[in-house]
Amino acid sequence: MSLSERQRAISEGLAFDDAGLFRSGIVQVVVEVTPQSRTTRDGDLVVRGFVGKKEIEVVFPGQRQLEAAPMIQRMHQRLQAKRRELVGADPLSIVSGLRQRLRIDGIWRVRMLAELNGMPVRRFQLVAARWRYRSAEGVEHLCGHLPSA
């Protein structure tokens, strides 16, 4: 298989994944993400974020999580520096106070969690297709890609 055939096969696979994931219309949302993150069994990166005062989860699926990783790594480095600077401060307040503003093109979905007092707990997730952010140096970054039609 030639390199161009391999690249076309990968591209077609990503388009197939996107077709299943981004079935509904893409929305644009401004989110402030924190360095709190985890990886799912499927390899997606899930980051704690806020839309206004409402807490949400931002999901960077599949190949997109590779593009988000450097941004999250820089946030972790800033977090470590802040922890050294504020020795003895409440760790949760340090993490919550460190945020990166993103403009995300993605879709909303609801994740149902374990029941609390007989009622299921809903967690809103924004699945990111493409996102923009400004670095501390003032450089505008554009990551991810919109799903092909």
Secondary structure, 3 states (H helix, E strand, C coil): CCHHHHHHHHHHHHHHHHHHHCCCCCEEEEEEEEEEEEECCCCCEEEEEEECCEEEEEEECCCHHHHHHHHHHHHHHHHHHHHHHCCCCCHHHHHHHCCEEEEEEEEEEEEEEEEECCEEEEEEEEEEEEEEEECCCCCEEEEECCCCC
